[in-house]
C-alpha cells in the first residue's frame, strides 16, 4: 500500500557558483514534482554556470541574487529575513568550498549567505568540488563545524569530476537529494507511505432540481486533516461534499460528491485499500424519499416531505474493518456530549472518536478554530483547548500515529 514519495514543503534553494550548478534545473524539477514550493536564491558566481531564467521558469518564482537591485528603474530589496522565515527548509546545492567556508565563518557578502544566517528551519548542504579541495583540511574543518551547528550534509559522492579526475567531490544527484530529504524530514512519521481515506464537508440531499437539504459544514476540518496527513508523507484519498476549498498538497487525490449516497459509494469503493479512515464529513442522516423531477411551485400549497434514512457509512466501515485498519469518526453533539460520543464509539467499532460540542464557542461548523475531545476505544479522553483547525488536525494525527503503532 505504498504512497508516492512527496515533499510538500517550502524549499529555499541556494545555488552557488560551481560546475555542478548545471544540475540545479533538474533539482528544481525534482523538488516541484515531489510537491515542494521552490524559491531559488543564487550567488553572483552561479550565473556563469546556470541561467536564472531557466530556474525562474521551472520554479515559477523569480530567481533572486541581489540584496538590493533594480527592477524597471525602481530599487528592489530582497528581504532575506522574510525569505528565511518563509522557508520550511533551506537547501544549498551545489555548496562550493567557498560557500561552505563563508557559512562556517559567518561571512555575509551575498543574499544566499544572508538567508543562511537568518534561517531557523532545517538546513541542508550538498557539497560539490574537486577531490583535493574536498580533502583539504580547511574544507574538512568547515564541514565539521557546520555539522556541529546542525547543517545536514548530503554527499558528496565518488565519481568523475570536472577536472577529469575520479574521486570524492561529485554532487549527489538531484533525485537522490530529494529522496534523502523526504526520508529525513518525513520518513519518521508512521503515516509516511500509508493510504489514508478522509471525508469532508456536507452532503446535499435533493428536494427538487434546485433545492436540497444540507448543513453548514465548511469542510475546513477535513481539508486540514488531508493537508497535514499529506505533509507527513501519506497518500490521501479525500472525498468531499460541496465546499469552496482547494486541496493544495501533492499526495492528495480528491473526489467530489454531492449526496450521502454518492459519498457512501466512493468511500466503500476505497475503504479496503486504506490503512486509516477518518470520516469528518457531516453526512445527512435523512433524505427525501423521492426528489421531484421539476421545480416545486409555491402555488402547489404546503409541502410535506417523506424522509428516509441514508446509509450509515461509518457503521458499515466498523463492520468491515480489518484488524490492522484504524477507523476514526466525528461526533458533533449538543447535549450529553461525552455519553453520546462514547456510545457512537462502541456501536460503530471505532478506534477513536473526535467529539465536538456546539456549546463550545469557536467550535463546530464554519469556524477557523475547533475545540475537541479525543476518546479512544478504552474510553481514555484527551480534551484539547481551542485551536486552529490546522493545529487540531496535527493533534488528531499525532493520536492516530499512536494507534497505528498498536494496529501494525
The 8 nearest C-alpha neighbors of each residue, nearest first, counted from 0:
[[1, 193, 194, 2, 272, 192, 273, 274],
 [2, 0, 192, 193, 3, 194, 234, 191],
 [3, 1, 192, 234, 193, 4, 233, 0],
 [2, 4, 5, 234, 250, 1, 192, 232],
 [5, 3, 2, 33, 232, 6, 181, 192],
 [4, 6, 33, 34, 232, 3, 7, 250],
 [5, 7, 33, 34, 8, 35, 181, 4],
 [8, 6, 35, 34, 230, 248, 5, 249],
 [7, 9, 35, 6, 87, 10, 36, 34],
 [10, 8, 36, 87, 86, 35, 37, 88],
 [11, 9, 37, 88, 86, 89, 12, 36],
 [10, 12, 89, 38, 86, 37, 39, 90],
 [13, 11, 39, 90, 91, 10, 38, 40],
 [12, 14, 91, 40, 41, 39, 90, 111],
 [15, 13, 41, 92, 93, 91, 40, 12],
 [16, 14, 45, 42, 93, 94, 41, 17],
 [45, 17, 15, 44, 42, 20, 48, 14],
 [18, 16, 19, 20, 95, 15, 45, 93],
 [17, 19, 20, 48, 21, 16, 161, 128],
 [20, 18, 21, 17, 22, 93, 127, 170],
 [21, 19, 23, 22, 18, 17, 48, 93],
 [20, 22, 19, 23, 49, 48, 18, 24],
 [21, 23, 20, 25, 24, 19, 26, 173],
 [22, 24, 26, 20, 25, 21, 27, 14],
 [25, 23, 27, 26, 22, 54, 28, 53],
 [26, 24, 28, 22, 23, 27, 29, 173],
 [25, 27, 173, 23, 29, 24, 28, 30],
 [28, 26, 24, 30, 25, 29, 31, 23],
 [27, 29, 25, 31, 26, 30, 32, 24],
 [30, 28, 26, 32, 27, 31, 174, 25],
 [29, 31, 33, 27, 35, 32, 28, 26],
 [32, 30, 35, 34, 28, 33, 29, 27],
 [33, 31, 29, 34, 30, 28, 35, 5],
 [32, 34, 5, 30, 6, 31, 35, 29],
 [35, 33, 7, 249, 31, 32, 6, 5],
 [36, 34, 7, 8, 31, 30, 6, 9],
 [35, 37, 9, 10, 8, 31, 34, 38],
 [38, 36, 10, 58, 11, 9, 35, 39],
 [37, 39, 11, 12, 60, 10, 40, 58],
 [38, 40, 12, 62, 13, 11, 63, 37],
 [39, 41, 63, 13, 62, 64, 111, 12],
 [42, 40, 14, 64, 13, 15, 45, 63],
 [41, 43, 15, 45, 44, 64, 111, 14],
 [44, 42, 45, 46, 64, 41, 16, 109],
 [43, 45, 16, 42, 46, 47, 15, 48],
 [16, 44, 46, 15, 42, 47, 43, 48],
 [45, 47, 44, 49, 48, 43, 50, 51],
 [46, 48, 45, 44, 49, 16, 50, 43],
 [47, 49, 46, 45, 20, 21, 18, 16],
 [50, 48, 46, 21, 47, 20, 45, 51],
 [49, 51, 52, 53, 46, 54, 48, 47],
 [52, 50, 54, 53, 62, 55, 49, 46],
 [51, 53, 55, 50, 54, 56, 62, 61],
 [54, 52, 56, 50, 55, 51, 57, 24],
 [55, 53, 51, 57, 56, 52, 24, 58],
 [56, 54, 61, 52, 62, 60, 58, 53],
 [55, 57, 53, 59, 54, 58, 52, 60],
 [56, 58, 54, 55, 59, 53, 28, 27],
 [59, 57, 55, 60, 37, 56, 54, 27],
 [58, 60, 56, 55, 57, 61, 37, 54],
 [61, 59, 55, 58, 38, 62, 56, 37],
 [62, 60, 55, 63, 59, 39, 38, 56],
 [61, 63, 39, 55, 51, 40, 54, 60],
 [64, 62, 40, 61, 41, 65, 39, 77],
 [65, 63, 41, 40, 42, 110, 43, 66],
 [66, 64, 67, 68, 110, 63, 77, 109],
 [65, 67, 77, 110, 76, 68, 64, 109],
 [68, 66, 76, 65, 75, 77, 74, 69],
 [69, 67, 75, 65, 74, 76, 66, 70],
 [68, 70, 74, 73, 75, 72, 71, 67],
 [69, 71, 73, 72, 75, 74, 68, 76],
 [72, 70, 73, 69, 74, 75, 68, 76],
 [71, 73, 70, 69, 74, 75, 68, 67],
 [74, 72, 70, 69, 71, 75, 68, 76],
 [73, 75, 69, 68, 70, 76, 72, 67],
 [76, 74, 68, 69, 67, 73, 70, 77],
 [77, 75, 67, 66, 78, 68, 74, 65],
 [76, 78, 66, 79, 67, 75, 65, 63],
 [77, 79, 81, 80, 76, 82, 66, 83],
 [80, 78, 114, 82, 81, 77, 113, 83],
 [79, 81, 83, 82, 78, 117, 84, 114],
 [82, 80, 84, 78, 79, 83, 85, 77],
 [81, 83, 79, 85, 80, 84, 78, 86],
 [84, 82, 118, 80, 114, 86, 85, 81],
 [83, 85, 81, 86, 82, 80, 118, 119],
 [86, 84, 82, 83, 81, 87, 9, 11],
 [87, 85, 9, 88, 83, 84, 10, 11],
 [86, 88, 9, 120, 8, 10, 85, 89],
 [87, 89, 121, 10, 86, 120, 122, 11],
 [90, 88, 122, 11, 10, 12, 123, 121],
 [89, 91, 123, 12, 124, 122, 13, 11],
 [92, 90, 13, 124, 94, 12, 93, 14],
 [93, 91, 125, 94, 14, 124, 13, 90],
 [92, 94, 125, 127, 126, 14, 15, 91],
 [93, 95, 126, 92, 125, 91, 127, 124],
 [96, 94, 98, 97, 127, 126, 93, 128],
 [95, 97, 99, 98, 100, 138, 128, 94],
 [98, 96, 100, 95, 99, 101, 94, 102],
 [99, 97, 101, 95, 100, 96, 94, 102],
 [98, 100, 102, 96, 101, 97, 103, 95],
 [101, 99, 103, 97, 98, 102, 141, 96],
 [100, 102, 106, 98, 104, 103, 99, 105],
 [103, 101, 99, 105, 100, 104, 98, 106],
 [102, 104, 100, 141, 101, 145, 105, 99],
 [105, 103, 101, 102, 106, 100, 141, 99],
 [106, 104, 102, 103, 101, 107, 116, 112],
 [107, 105, 101, 104, 102, 108, 112, 103],
 [106, 108, 112, 113, 109, 105, 101, 110],
 [107, 109, 106, 112, 110, 113, 111, 101],
 [110, 108, 112, 111, 107, 113, 42, 66],
 [109, 111, 113, 66, 112, 65, 64, 114],
 [110, 112, 114, 113, 109, 40, 13, 115],
 [111, 113, 115, 107, 114, 110, 109, 116],
 [112, 114, 110, 116, 111, 115, 107, 79],
 [115, 113, 79, 117, 111, 112, 83, 116],
 [116, 114, 112, 118, 117, 113, 111, 83],
 [115, 117, 113, 114, 118, 112, 105, 107],
 [118, 116, 114, 115, 80, 83, 113, 119],
 [119, 117, 83, 115, 120, 116, 114, 84],
 [118, 120, 117, 121, 84, 83, 122, 116],
 [119, 121, 88, 118, 87, 122, 89, 86],
 [122, 120, 88, 89, 123, 119, 87, 150],
 [123, 121, 89, 150, 90, 88, 151, 120],
 [124, 122, 90, 151, 150, 152, 89, 91],
 [123, 125, 91, 152, 90, 94, 92, 126],
 [124, 126, 153, 92, 94, 93, 154, 152],
 [127, 125, 94, 155, 93, 95, 170, 124],
 [128, 126, 170, 168, 169, 95, 93, 94],
 [129, 127, 168, 95, 133, 132, 130, 169],
 [128, 130, 168, 132, 131, 133, 160, 162],
 [129, 131, 168, 133, 167, 132, 166, 134],
 [132, 130, 134, 133, 129, 135, 128, 168],
 [133, 131, 135, 129, 130, 134, 128, 138],
 [132, 134, 130, 131, 135, 138, 168, 128],
 [135, 133, 131, 132, 130, 136, 139, 138],
 [136, 134, 132, 138, 137, 133, 131, 139],
 [135, 137, 139, 138, 140, 134, 133, 141],
 [136, 138, 140, 135, 139, 141, 100, 134],
 [139, 137, 141, 140, 135, 136, 133, 142],
 [138, 140, 136, 142, 141, 137, 143, 135],
 [139, 141, 137, 143, 138, 142, 136, 144],
 [142, 140, 138, 144, 143, 139, 103, 100],
 [143, 141, 139, 145, 144, 140, 146, 138],
 [144, 142, 140, 146, 141, 145, 139, 147],
 [143, 145, 141, 147, 142, 146, 140, 103],
 [146, 144, 148, 142, 147, 150, 143, 103],
 [145, 147, 150, 149, 143, 148, 144, 142],
 [146, 148, 144, 145, 149, 143, 150, 142],
 [149, 147, 145, 146, 150, 144, 143, 103],
 [148, 150, 146, 147, 151, 145, 122, 121],
 [149, 151, 146, 122, 145, 123, 148, 152],
 [152, 150, 123, 149, 146, 122, 124, 153],
 [151, 153, 124, 123, 125, 154, 150, 146],
 [154, 152, 125, 124, 155, 151, 176, 171],
 [155, 153, 156, 171, 125, 152, 126, 170],
 [154, 156, 168, 170, 169, 126, 171, 127],
 [157, 155, 169, 154, 167, 171, 168, 170],
 [156, 158, 167, 166, 169, 168, 155, 165],
 [159, 157, 165, 166, 169, 160, 156, 167],
 [158, 160, 165, 164, 163, 166, 161, 169],
 [161, 159, 162, 163, 164, 165, 169, 158],
 [160, 162, 163, 159, 18, 129, 164, 128],
 [163, 161, 160, 164, 129, 159, 165, 130],
 [162, 164, 161, 160, 159, 165, 129, 166],
 [165, 163, 162, 160, 159, 166, 161, 130],
 [164, 166, 159, 158, 160, 163, 157, 167],
 [165, 167, 157, 158, 130, 168, 164, 159],
 [166, 168, 157, 130, 156, 169, 155, 158],
 [169, 167, 130, 128, 155, 127, 129, 156],
 [168, 170, 156, 127, 155, 158, 157, 167],
 [171, 169, 127, 155, 126, 156, 125, 172],
 [170, 172, 154, 155, 156, 176, 169, 173],
 [171, 173, 175, 174, 170, 176, 22, 26],
 [174, 172, 26, 176, 175, 25, 177, 171],
 [175, 173, 177, 176, 172, 29, 178, 26],
 [174, 176, 178, 172, 177, 173, 179, 171],
 [177, 175, 173, 179, 174, 178, 172, 180],
 [176, 178, 180, 174, 175, 179, 181, 173],
 [179, 177, 175, 181, 180, 176, 182, 174],
 [178, 180, 182, 176, 181, 177, 183, 175],
 [179, 181, 183, 177, 182, 178, 184, 176],
 [182, 180, 178, 184, 185, 179, 183, 6],
 [181, 183, 186, 179, 180, 185, 184, 178],
 [182, 184, 180, 181, 186, 185, 179, 187],
 [185, 183, 181, 180, 182, 186, 187, 6],
 [186, 184, 181, 187, 231, 182, 183, 188],
 [185, 187, 182, 188, 183, 191, 184, 181],
 [186, 188, 185, 189, 183, 184, 182, 191],
 [187, 189, 190, 191, 186, 185, 231, 232],
 [190, 188, 191, 400, 187, 403, 404, 186],
 [191, 189, 188, 233, 193, 192, 231, 232],
 [192, 190, 232, 233, 188, 189, 193, 231],
 [191, 193, 2, 1, 233, 232, 190, 234],
 [194, 192, 233, 190, 191, 1, 2, 274],
 [195, 193, 273, 234, 274, 235, 233, 0],
 [196, 194, 235, 275, 273, 276, 274, 236],
 [195, 197, 276, 236, 235, 273, 237, 277],
 [198, 196, 277, 237, 278, 276, 236, 238],
 [199, 197, 238, 278, 280, 279, 239, 237],
 [200, 198, 280, 221, 239, 218, 279, 238],
 [218, 199, 201, 280, 240, 216, 239, 217],
 [202, 200, 281, 240, 216, 282, 280, 214],
 [201, 203, 258, 240, 282, 257, 259, 213],
 [202, 204, 213, 258, 257, 212, 211, 205],
 [205, 203, 212, 211, 286, 258, 213, 202],
 [204, 206, 211, 207, 290, 210, 203, 212],
 [205, 207, 290, 211, 210, 287, 291, 204],
 [206, 208, 291, 290, 210, 205, 294, 209],
 [207, 209, 294, 210, 293, 292, 205, 206],
 [210, 208, 207, 294, 211, 206, 205, 293],
 [211, 209, 207, 206, 205, 208, 212, 294],
 [210, 212, 205, 206, 204, 203, 213, 209],
 [211, 213, 204, 203, 205, 206, 214, 210],
 [214, 212, 203, 202, 211, 204, 201, 283],
 [213, 215, 216, 201, 212, 202, 281, 283],
 [214, 216, 364, 217, 365, 201, 213, 200],
 [215, 217, 364, 201, 200, 218, 214, 365],
 [218, 216, 365, 219, 200, 242, 215, 364],
 [200, 217, 219, 199, 221, 220, 216, 222],
 [220, 218, 222, 217, 221, 223, 388, 367],
 [221, 219, 223, 222, 218, 388, 224, 392],
 [222, 220, 199, 224, 223, 218, 219, 279],
 [221, 223, 225, 219, 224, 220, 226, 218],
 [224, 222, 220, 226, 389, 221, 225, 392],
 [223, 225, 392, 221, 227, 222, 226, 228],
 [226, 224, 222, 228, 223, 227, 229, 221],
 [227, 225, 223, 229, 228, 224, 248, 222],
 [226, 228, 230, 224, 229, 225, 223, 231],
 [229, 227, 225, 231, 230, 226, 233, 224],
 [230, 228, 233, 232, 226, 231, 227, 250],
 [229, 231, 227, 228, 232, 7, 226, 6],
 [232, 230, 228, 229, 185, 191, 233, 188],
 [231, 233, 191, 229, 230, 185, 5, 192],
 [234, 232, 191, 229, 193, 192, 190, 228],
 [233, 235, 194, 2, 250, 195, 193, 229],
 [236, 234, 251, 195, 237, 196, 233, 194],
 [235, 237, 196, 252, 251, 195, 253, 197],
 [238, 236, 253, 197, 198, 252, 235, 254],
 [239, 237, 198, 254, 255, 253, 197, 199],
 [240, 238, 199, 255, 200, 198, 256, 237],
 [239, 241, 200, 256, 201, 257, 202, 255],
 [240, 242, 257, 201, 200, 239, 202, 256],
 [243, 241, 244, 217, 240, 200, 218, 239],
 [242, 244, 245, 241, 217, 218, 219, 200],
 [245, 243, 242, 246, 218, 219, 222, 217],
 [244, 246, 247, 243, 222, 242, 253, 248],
 [247, 245, 248, 244, 222, 251, 226, 253],
 [248, 246, 245, 249, 226, 251, 7, 34],
 [249, 247, 7, 226, 250, 251, 246, 34],
 [248, 250, 34, 251, 7, 5, 247, 33],
 [249, 251, 234, 229, 235, 248, 252, 5],
 [252, 250, 235, 249, 236, 253, 248, 234],
 [253, 251, 236, 237, 235, 250, 254, 234],
 [252, 254, 237, 238, 236, 251, 255, 239],
 [253, 255, 238, 237, 239, 256, 252, 236],
 [256, 254, 239, 238, 240, 253, 257, 241],
 [255, 257, 240, 261, 262, 239, 258, 254],
 [258, 256, 240, 202, 203, 241, 261, 259],
 [259, 257, 202, 203, 261, 260, 204, 256],
 [258, 260, 262, 261, 202, 282, 263, 283],
 [259, 261, 263, 258, 262, 264, 310, 309],
 [262, 260, 264, 258, 263, 259, 256, 265],
 [261, 263, 259, 265, 260, 264, 256, 266],
 [264, 262, 260, 266, 261, 265, 312, 267],
 [263, 265, 261, 267, 262, 266, 268, 260],
 [264, 266, 262, 268, 263, 267, 261, 269],
 [265, 267, 263, 269, 268, 264, 270, 262],
 [268, 266, 270, 264, 269, 265, 263, 271],
 [267, 269, 265, 266, 270, 264, 271, 263],
 [270, 268, 266, 267, 271, 272, 265, 273],
 [269, 271, 267, 273, 272, 266, 268, 196],
 [270, 272, 273, 269, 268, 267, 320, 274],
 [273, 271, 270, 269, 274, 0, 194, 268],
 [274, 272, 194, 270, 195, 275, 271, 196],
 [273, 275, 324, 194, 195, 193, 325, 272],
 [274, 276, 325, 195, 273, 324, 326, 196],
 [275, 277, 196, 326, 195, 197, 327, 278],
 [278, 276, 327, 197, 328, 279, 326, 196],
 [279, 277, 198, 328, 197, 280, 327, 276],
 [278, 280, 199, 198, 329, 221, 277, 328],
 [281, 279, 199, 200, 198, 282, 278, 201],
 [280, 282, 201, 200, 216, 283, 279, 202],
 [281, 283, 202, 280, 201, 259, 284, 200],
 [282, 284, 285, 202, 259, 281, 213, 309],
 [285, 283, 309, 308, 282, 286, 311, 310],
 [286, 284, 308, 309, 283, 307, 306, 287],
 [285, 287, 306, 204, 307, 288, 308, 309],
 [286, 288, 306, 289, 305, 307, 206, 304],
 [289, 287, 306, 307, 305, 286, 290, 304],
 [290, 288, 287, 291, 206, 305, 306, 286],
 [289, 291, 206, 207, 205, 287, 292, 288],
 [290, 292, 207, 293, 206, 289, 294, 208],
 [293, 291, 207, 290, 208, 294, 295, 206],
 [294, 292, 291, 207, 295, 208, 209, 290],
 [295, 293, 207, 208, 296, 209, 292, 291],
 [294, 296, 293, 207, 297, 291, 299, 206],
 [297, 295, 298, 299, 294, 300, 293, 302],
 [298, 296, 299, 300, 295, 301, 302, 294],
 [297, 299, 300, 296, 301, 295, 302, 294],
 [298, 300, 297, 296, 301, 295, 302, 294],
 [299, 301, 298, 297, 302, 296, 303, 295],
 [302, 300, 303, 299, 297, 298, 296, 304],
 [301, 303, 300, 304, 299, 297, 295, 296],
 [304, 302, 305, 301, 306, 300, 287, 206],
 [303, 305, 306, 287, 302, 288, 206, 289],
 [304, 306, 288, 287, 303, 307, 289, 286],
 [307, 305, 287, 288, 286, 304, 285, 308],
 [306, 308, 288, 285, 286, 287, 309, 305],
 [309, 307, 285, 284, 286, 310, 306, 311],
 [310, 308, 285, 284, 311, 286, 307, 259],
 [309, 311, 312, 308, 260, 263, 259, 284],
 [310, 312, 314, 313, 315, 309, 284, 263],
 [313, 311, 315, 314, 263, 310, 316, 266],
 [312, 314, 316, 315, 311, 317, 347, 328],
 [315, 313, 347, 317, 311, 316, 312, 318],
 [316, 314, 312, 318, 317, 313, 311, 319],
 [317, 315, 319, 313, 318, 314, 320, 312],
 [316, 318, 348, 314, 347, 320, 315, 319],
 [317, 319, 315, 316, 320, 314, 348, 347],
 [320, 318, 316, 317, 315, 321, 271, 270],
 [321, 319, 317, 316, 318, 324, 322, 326],
 [320, 322, 324, 323, 319, 271, 325, 318],
 [323, 321, 324, 320, 406, 325, 407, 319],
 [324, 322, 406, 321, 407, 325, 274, 403],
 [325, 323, 274, 321, 322, 275, 320, 326],
 [326, 324, 275, 350, 276, 274, 327, 323],
 [325, 327, 276, 349, 350, 275, 277, 324],
 [328, 326, 277, 351, 352, 349, 350, 276],
 [327, 329, 352, 278, 277, 353, 279, 351],
 [330, 328, 353, 352, 279, 354, 331, 278],
 [329, 331, 354, 340, 355, 353, 332, 352],
 [332, 330, 355, 356, 354, 329, 357, 333],
 [331, 333, 356, 336, 334, 330, 355, 357],
 [332, 334, 357, 356, 358, 336, 331, 335],
 [335, 333, 336, 332, 356, 339, 358, 337],
 [336, 334, 338, 337, 339, 333, 332, 340],
 [335, 337, 334, 332, 339, 338, 340, 333],
 [336, 338, 340, 339, 335, 341, 354, 342],
 [337, 339, 341, 340, 336, 335, 342, 343],
 [338, 340, 342, 336, 337, 341, 335, 343],
 [341, 339, 343, 337, 342, 338, 330, 336],
 [342, 340, 344, 338, 343, 339, 337, 345],
 [341, 343, 339, 345, 340, 344, 346, 338],
 [344, 342, 340, 346, 341, 345, 347, 339],
 [343, 345, 341, 349, 342, 347, 346, 352],
 [344, 346, 348, 342, 343, 347, 341, 349],
 [347, 345, 343, 348, 344, 342, 314, 349],
 [346, 348, 314, 317, 345, 349, 344, 343],
 [349, 347, 317, 345, 346, 344, 350, 318],
 [350, 348, 344, 326, 351, 347, 327, 317],
 [349, 351, 376, 326, 375, 327, 325, 348],
 [352, 350, 375, 327, 349, 374, 376, 328],
 [351, 353, 328, 374, 329, 327, 373, 344],
 [354, 352, 329, 373, 372, 330, 328, 371],
 [353, 355, 330, 372, 371, 329, 331, 352],
 [356, 354, 331, 371, 330, 332, 363, 357],
 [355, 357, 332, 358, 359, 333, 331, 336],
 [356, 358, 359, 333, 363, 332, 362, 355],
 [357, 359, 356, 360, 333, 362, 334, 332],
 [360, 358, 357, 356, 362, 361, 370, 355],
 [359, 361, 362, 358, 357, 370, 363, 385],
 [360, 362, 368, 369, 366, 359, 363, 370],
 [363, 361, 369, 370, 360, 359, 368, 366],
 [364, 362, 357, 369, 355, 366, 365, 361],
 [365, 363, 216, 366, 215, 217, 362, 218],
 [364, 366, 217, 216, 363, 367, 215, 219],
 [367, 365, 368, 364, 361, 362, 363, 369],
 [366, 368, 387, 388, 365, 369, 219, 361],
 [369, 367, 387, 388, 366, 386, 361, 362],
 [370, 368, 362, 385, 386, 388, 361, 387],
 [369, 371, 385, 362, 384, 383, 386, 355],
 [372, 370, 355, 354, 383, 353, 382, 369],
 [371, 373, 382, 354, 381, 383, 353, 374],
 [372, 374, 353, 381, 380, 352, 354, 382],
 [373, 375, 380, 352, 378, 379, 351, 372],
 [374, 376, 351, 378, 377, 379, 350, 352],
 [375, 377, 350, 378, 351, 349, 344, 374],
 [378, 376, 375, 379, 374, 350, 380, 351],
 [379, 377, 375, 376, 374, 380, 341, 344],
 [378, 380, 377, 374, 375, 381, 376, 373],
 [379, 381, 374, 373, 378, 382, 372, 375],
 [382, 380, 373, 372, 383, 374, 379, 371],
 [381, 383, 372, 371, 380, 373, 384, 370],
 [382, 384, 371, 372, 370, 381, 385, 373],
 [385, 383, 370, 386, 382, 371, 369, 372],
 [384, 386, 370, 369, 368, 383, 387, 361],
 [387, 385, 368, 369, 390, 391, 384, 388],
 [388, 386, 368, 390, 389, 367, 369, 391],
 [387, 389, 391, 368, 390, 369, 220, 367],
 [388, 390, 392, 387, 223, 391, 393, 224],
 [391, 389, 393, 387, 392, 388, 386, 394],
 [390, 392, 388, 394, 389, 393, 386, 387],
 [393, 391, 224, 389, 395, 390, 394, 223],
 [392, 394, 390, 396, 391, 395, 397, 389],
 [393, 395, 397, 391, 392, 396, 390, 398],
 [396, 394, 392, 398, 397, 393, 391, 399],
 [395, 397, 399, 398, 393, 394, 400, 392],
 [396, 398, 394, 400, 395, 399, 393, 401],
 [397, 399, 396, 395, 401, 400, 394, 402],
 [400, 398, 396, 402, 401, 397, 403, 395],
 [399, 401, 403, 397, 398, 402, 189, 396],
 [402, 400, 398, 404, 399, 403, 397, 405],
 [403, 401, 399, 405, 404, 400, 406, 398],
 [404, 402, 406, 400, 405, 401, 407, 399],
 [403, 405, 401, 402, 407, 406, 400, 189],
 [406, 404, 402, 403, 407, 401, 323, 400],
 [407, 405, 323, 403, 404, 402, 324, 322],
 [406, 404, 405, 323, 403, 324, 322, 402]]
